């Protein structure tokens, strides 16, 4: 059994829910209800937990009622927004899942270049609403990812080099605290909490809505350029050198993956979101490198770009990731990674190298808890398979590949790509901001009521 599926120690039986039902507008679901099995499932099919109850909220008052009920009855709490995180913390065993996935409203103020979004919304929901006005903000690369979880952990995506992290575009948040109070976090009201929400994950409360800064984005030039796998080392070396010189309007990743027809390839995957008249000059070195077997980069609506990789990460597949940052990508690291991918047991698995820099290196007004502001590369080794019987071989492959890459990492990790990997890795995720985050945790959640997350334990010194 892996740590991702380890059963959390049993908690007291859930008491009568009549008290909660009297205050609750949403739906309460328990084991035995017709929709329980479906509603407890999340994106990562490896996660198989059974909450004692699911409280599907419709508004902030519902969240508040559920928090107070859980606190009064000493129940373990998990919080589900998009439910897309690799670690599976959205669902708990034996406690209460506070499910805000039905709260999906997105209200765009095009004049202010802002949007107020409820925290059950996915990036697909957000982008659809914002693009009606030709607007967007940095928001992941898979449309089914939740706005809440991505933003609270930092938030990268196709606009990260031009417009910063998702959390950098967080202006204000409405939060239900561990005591059940509703507070606002902004640069003028509880600014310490706003700082913590910008990268501190779900440690400080349940965010019911966020106000996000928007930017003018419409047609982009994006897609993939594919090369045969035997050219992988050369493509990675080109990427390593080129991406440092690229303008901030271009976010470009490189990955080892398998095409839909079963051919191992190396792919340059990118999005240019600047002046379209300058797109071809920017992309020329990428298009002209080597002898690609397919050049699929073309003008497209931003929402199409956002959905480009959805098919590779479907709901219910089994996922296990290992991830971390590299200051430099040495030739030996490239060769080793390519060799490890040659032994991958599942055609759905991939290894992706991402470079950020640009606007992501600049903190927003009021600062942010997200600590990894250096220009560095992020490596994700992503095992992705279908059958539970294949868990051991796929997890084993990912761990072996990751272990082989350790001499090249800088022992930092992006919290949204972190699994259940222990306190040392959590400290690596929060980096130099860990101590300040710890003090903030002691202020807003001193009993660790919210602990189904990449947890900052207030009992730590």
C-alpha atoms as one frame of an Amber mdcrd trajectory, in Angstrom:
protein
   0.000   0.000   0.000   1.374   3.426  -0.894   1.326   6.406   1.421  -1.103
   8.126  -0.944  -3.764   5.543  -0.099  -2.860   4.960   3.532  -5.986   5.052
   5.672  -6.159   7.896   8.144  -6.715   6.716  11.704 -10.361   6.283  12.578
 -12.197   9.231  14.089 -15.318   9.330  16.219 -18.520   8.412  14.431 -20.306
  11.361  12.880 -23.087  12.532  15.186 -26.595  13.425  14.170 -26.570  15.758
  11.201 -29.905  17.371  12.010 -28.157  20.409  13.480 -26.146  20.942  10.301
 -29.102  20.339   8.005 -31.055  23.121   9.714 -28.372  25.640   8.748 -27.299
  24.165   5.424 -28.644  25.122   1.990 -26.606  22.562   0.096 -26.686  18.780
   0.026 -25.403  16.369   2.648 -24.345  12.974   1.287 -23.446   9.903   3.329
 -22.340   6.361   2.551 -25.316   4.487   1.135 -26.753   7.472  -0.719 -27.079
   6.868  -4.444 -24.485   9.504  -5.352 -21.962   8.849  -2.578 -19.624   6.668
  -4.625 -19.442   9.165  -7.453 -19.085  12.267  -5.289 -16.247  10.879  -3.173
 -14.083  10.262  -6.242 -11.520  12.803  -7.361  -9.225  13.228 -10.354  -6.471
  10.878  -9.167  -7.943   7.373  -9.345  -5.334   6.115  -6.860  -7.142   7.928
  -4.054  -9.787   5.641  -2.539 -11.027   7.246   0.668 -14.462   7.211   2.249
 -15.546  10.266   4.191 -18.262   9.803   6.785 -20.146  12.616   5.112 -19.879
  15.004   2.184 -21.213  18.524   2.718 -21.813  20.057  -0.713 -21.896  23.789
  -0.136 -23.778  26.375  -2.146 -22.417  29.534  -0.521 -20.077  30.908   2.118
 -22.684  30.439   4.854 -22.752  26.711   4.051 -18.975  26.527   4.375 -19.196
  28.346   7.686 -21.872  25.969   8.986 -19.876  22.911   7.943 -16.716  24.204
   9.612 -18.516  24.925  12.870 -20.188  21.494  12.793 -16.882  19.751  12.202
 -15.147  21.697  14.968 -17.917  21.067  17.470 -17.836  17.332  16.752 -14.058
  16.932  16.434 -14.196  15.713  12.829 -11.303  15.503  10.411 -11.887  17.967
   7.560 -10.889  17.831   3.924 -11.775  20.511   1.405 -12.660  19.822  -2.201
 -12.558  22.528  -4.833 -11.505  21.100  -8.175 -10.225  17.884  -6.577  -7.375
  17.816  -9.095  -4.311  17.779  -6.833  -2.000  14.785  -7.104  -1.868  14.200
  -3.329  -5.599  13.541  -2.976  -6.039  15.778   0.066  -9.493  16.813  -1.143
 -11.006  13.673   0.364 -10.491  12.138   3.806 -11.343   8.881   5.498 -13.986
   8.885   8.255 -14.313  12.673   8.505 -16.197  15.365   6.615 -15.430  16.433
   3.078 -16.434  20.072   2.717 -17.193  20.107  -0.990 -17.322  23.534  -2.623
 -17.236  22.209  -6.190 -20.804  23.400  -6.853 -19.839  27.017  -6.164 -18.754
  27.983  -9.679 -19.843  31.580 -10.291 -17.389  33.832 -12.136 -18.219  37.556
 -12.315 -16.017  39.608 -14.637 -15.555  43.364 -14.348 -13.918  44.174 -17.664
 -13.454  47.859 -16.776 -11.492  47.050 -13.621  -9.734  44.082 -15.258 -10.847
  41.895 -12.371 -12.956  38.801 -11.803 -14.588  37.503  -8.639 -14.618  33.712
  -8.768 -16.150  31.180  -6.396 -13.788  28.441  -5.357 -15.594  25.504  -6.913
 -14.797  26.892 -10.347 -12.255  25.197 -12.548  -9.933  27.038 -14.894 -12.219
  25.944 -17.691 -15.078  27.808 -15.993 -12.892  30.829 -15.331 -11.423  31.054
 -18.822 -14.809  30.719 -20.503 -16.178  33.677 -18.532 -13.076  35.873 -18.862
 -12.598  35.195 -22.563 -16.022  36.639 -23.319 -14.224  39.942 -22.702 -10.891
  38.932 -24.226  -9.332  38.588 -20.767  -7.453  35.923 -18.820  -4.973  35.354
 -16.033  -2.339  32.692 -15.395  -4.258  29.486 -14.806  -2.655  26.091 -15.218
  -2.499  23.885 -18.298  -5.459  21.541 -17.640  -8.966  23.014 -17.703 -10.346
  20.691 -15.008  -7.882  22.018 -12.418  -9.538  24.076  -9.683  -8.877  27.793
  -9.445  -8.615  27.534  -5.653  -5.984  24.852  -5.224  -3.777  26.024  -8.061
  -3.760  29.632  -6.896  -3.210  28.838  -3.217  -0.142  26.795  -4.113   1.328
  29.359  -6.496  -0.084  28.606  -9.914   1.852  28.287 -13.151   0.551  28.061
 -16.705   0.934  29.406 -20.212   0.888  33.047 -19.066   3.295  32.677 -16.144
   6.283  34.350 -17.799   4.278  37.340 -18.994   1.801  37.856 -16.162   3.291
  36.053 -13.166   1.889  33.258 -11.057  -1.801  32.763 -10.380  -1.208  33.777
  -6.755   0.516  36.970  -7.921  -2.789  37.919  -9.537  -4.801  37.270  -6.367
  -6.091  40.659  -5.175  -8.536  39.709  -2.439 -10.025  36.597  -0.851 -13.003
  35.781   1.330 -11.960  33.161   3.881 -13.742  30.979   6.439 -11.303  30.465
   9.304 -10.860  27.440  11.537 -13.111  29.142  14.108 -15.834  29.598  11.515
 -15.341  33.343  11.119 -15.627  34.998   7.705 -12.732  37.363   7.012 -11.392
  39.289   4.049  -7.745  39.135   3.037  -6.323  41.985   0.953  -3.407  44.420
   1.007  -5.419  46.649   3.362  -7.336  44.092   5.424  -5.532  41.145   7.022
  -2.574  41.592   4.660  -0.616  38.872   6.451  -3.307  36.379   5.504  -3.246
  37.503   1.874   0.508  36.959   1.867   0.011  33.425   3.219  -2.735  32.550
   0.758  -0.387  33.457  -2.087   1.493  30.159  -1.985   0.817  28.721   1.478
  -1.685  26.168   0.193  -4.842  25.416   2.223  -3.314  25.857   5.667  -5.162
  28.944   6.872  -8.834  28.474   6.077 -11.330  27.719   3.347 -11.339  30.364
   0.642 -14.873  30.777  -0.662 -14.117  33.378  -3.337 -11.177  35.230  -4.850
 -10.797  38.467  -6.745  -8.284  37.928  -9.534  -6.470  40.425 -11.727  -7.125
  39.997 -15.467  -5.037  40.745 -18.543  -5.886  41.211 -22.188  -5.405  37.837
 -23.880  -7.272  36.534 -26.879  -5.717  34.755 -29.831  -2.385  33.099 -29.031
   0.048  31.039 -31.066   0.464  27.675 -29.432   0.650  23.922 -29.730   3.388
  21.320 -30.101   6.376  20.618 -32.268   7.207  16.909 -32.259  10.527  15.175
 -32.870  11.353  11.484 -32.895  12.587  10.146 -29.560  16.076   9.422 -30.894
  16.528  13.210 -31.123  15.525  13.764 -27.495  18.949  14.665 -26.144  19.487
  17.263 -28.871  16.004  18.748 -28.410  16.473  19.045 -24.643  19.832  20.765
 -25.099  18.297  23.193 -27.579  15.430  23.899 -25.192  17.755  24.438 -22.234
  19.744  27.080 -24.109  16.962  28.742 -26.088  14.342  29.209 -23.386  16.608
  31.462 -21.308  16.736  33.910 -24.214  13.033  33.814 -25.107  10.825  36.849
 -24.471   8.378  36.686 -21.584   5.503  36.387 -24.053   6.602  32.805 -24.788
   6.153  30.022 -22.246   7.753  26.835 -23.571   8.090  23.359 -22.070   9.799
  20.222 -23.344   8.546  16.718 -22.667   9.151  13.046 -23.277   5.833  11.410
 -24.057   4.044   8.964 -26.303   1.862  10.118 -29.195  -1.771   8.952 -29.425
  -0.717   6.389 -32.030   1.871   4.886 -29.687   5.076   6.501 -30.977   7.601
   7.741 -28.364   8.369  11.392 -29.119   9.959  14.468 -27.645   7.698  17.504
 -27.740   8.256  21.228 -27.508   4.984  22.550 -26.084   4.389  26.255 -25.899
   2.214  29.318 -26.008   3.086  32.766 -27.365   0.710  35.385 -25.945   2.233
  38.616 -27.239   1.853  40.766 -30.341   0.836  38.368 -33.113   2.916  40.281
 -35.644   6.032  39.299 -33.679   5.012  35.676 -33.111   6.818  34.144 -36.060
  10.087  35.931 -35.331   9.922  34.633 -31.768   9.029  31.088 -32.777  11.385
  30.806 -35.744  14.252  29.206 -33.782  11.846  26.649 -32.339  10.296  25.821
 -35.696  13.645  25.662 -37.481  15.495  23.476 -35.036  16.227  19.953 -36.273
  13.833  17.963 -38.430  10.490  17.777 -36.613   7.968  15.137 -37.638   5.104
  17.540 -36.931   4.766  21.268 -36.344   1.375  21.868 -34.755   1.966  25.400
 -33.489  -0.633  27.752 -34.894  -2.879  30.688 -33.979  -5.762  29.591 -31.762
  -8.171  30.980 -29.162  -6.710  31.021 -25.667  -9.367  28.574 -24.431  -8.227
  26.082 -27.073  -4.655  26.422 -25.855  -5.788  25.857 -22.291  -7.487  22.588
 -23.288  -4.583  21.322 -25.404  -3.337  18.772 -22.865  -6.661  17.775 -21.288
  -6.803  14.478 -23.158  -3.545  13.314 -21.616  -4.732  13.708 -18.018  -8.276
  12.314 -17.791 -10.272  12.039 -14.581  -9.923   8.640 -12.938  -6.543   7.546
 -14.281  -3.977   6.567 -11.675  -1.295   9.209 -11.124   1.965   9.305  -9.214
   4.388  12.198  -9.631   7.840  13.123  -8.444   8.971  16.682  -8.975  11.594
  19.257  -8.121  13.619  22.210  -9.352  16.995  22.254 -11.093  19.164  25.376
 -11.258  20.856  24.108 -14.412  20.171  21.239 -16.790  23.473  19.472 -17.348
  24.159  17.230 -20.320  24.437  14.245 -17.979  21.009  14.985 -16.508  19.419
  15.093 -19.959  20.984  11.800 -21.011  19.964  10.135 -17.780  16.359  11.338
 -18.016  16.044  10.145 -21.620  17.401   6.731 -20.626  14.974   6.448 -17.713
  12.035   7.299 -19.984  13.069   4.499 -22.328  12.037   2.066 -19.581   8.659
   3.651 -18.794   5.987   0.934 -18.330   2.941   3.008 -19.347   2.450   4.906
 -22.620   0.443   7.529 -20.720   3.381   8.577 -18.537   5.543  11.587 -19.340
   8.505  13.572 -18.086   8.235  17.341 -18.516  10.814  20.082 -18.064   9.408
  23.562 -17.494  11.184  26.911 -17.313   9.517  29.917 -15.707  11.491  33.091
 -14.995  10.145  36.320 -16.449   7.306  37.914 -14.487   7.179  34.956 -12.089
  10.387  36.260 -10.507   8.669  39.460  -9.299   6.527  39.455  -6.159   3.191
  41.301  -6.281   2.210  44.224  -4.083   1.915  42.890  -0.543   4.307  40.031
  -1.242   3.628  36.325  -1.558   4.473  33.170   0.357   5.472  31.382  -2.845
   9.270  31.171  -2.420  10.722  29.940  -5.699  11.403  33.187  -7.514  14.703
  32.170  -9.097  14.989  31.501 -12.813  15.108  27.727 -12.679  13.775  24.589
 -14.342  11.011  22.426 -12.886  11.145  18.703 -13.627   7.997  16.593 -13.333
   8.265  12.827 -13.694   4.645  11.808 -14.089   3.511   8.199 -13.959   0.021
   7.790 -15.449  -1.681   4.420 -15.905  -5.059   2.714 -15.826  -5.046  -0.553
 -13.871  -4.622  -0.877 -10.090  -2.736  -4.116 -10.706   0.014  -2.038 -12.329
   0.510   0.282  -9.344   3.764  -1.225  -8.161   5.556  -1.205 -11.493   4.536
   2.362 -12.355   5.234   3.841  -8.937   8.519   1.964  -8.858   9.525   3.404
 -12.223   8.776   6.970 -11.121  10.696   6.566  -7.876  13.680   5.018  -9.633
  13.805   7.770 -12.249  13.499  10.436  -9.577  16.227   8.873  -7.455  18.531
   8.864 -10.477  17.916  12.601 -10.991  18.670  13.615  -7.395  22.281  14.705
  -7.994  20.961  17.397 -10.326  18.112  18.852  -8.231  18.407  21.819  -5.877
  16.100  20.323  -3.207  13.272  22.736  -3.832   9.807  21.673  -4.979   6.647
  23.362  -6.229   3.973  22.571  -3.656   1.230  21.864  -6.229   3.333  19.038
  -7.691   4.102  17.502  -4.294   2.590  14.190  -3.244   2.517  12.739   0.259
   6.264  12.851   0.817   6.888  13.865   4.427   7.682  16.996   6.394  11.152
  17.556   4.939   9.693  17.880   1.454   6.971  20.197   2.757   9.715  22.433
   4.140  11.427  22.337   0.746   8.151  23.420  -0.856   7.777  26.493   1.379
  11.501  27.220   1.385  12.752  30.332   3.139   9.178  31.347   3.953   8.454
  28.282   6.096   9.084  29.998   9.450   6.890  32.975   8.615   4.185  30.606
   7.394   4.476  28.669  10.644   3.806  31.820  12.671   0.834  32.596  10.432
  -0.498  29.069  10.958  -0.270  29.526  14.717  -2.285  32.727  14.394  -5.064
  31.526  12.105  -5.203  27.777  12.806  -3.361  26.994  16.056  -5.019  23.574
  16.496  -4.218  22.440  12.936  -7.915  22.062  12.139  -7.034  22.322   8.438
  -4.406  19.607   8.076  -5.456  17.776   4.905  -2.988  19.817   2.850   0.755
  20.199   2.462   0.667  20.822   6.135   2.450  23.354   8.268   2.082  21.862
  11.732   1.716  24.633  14.341   3.311  22.349  16.946   6.620  22.490  15.076
   9.236  24.783  16.506
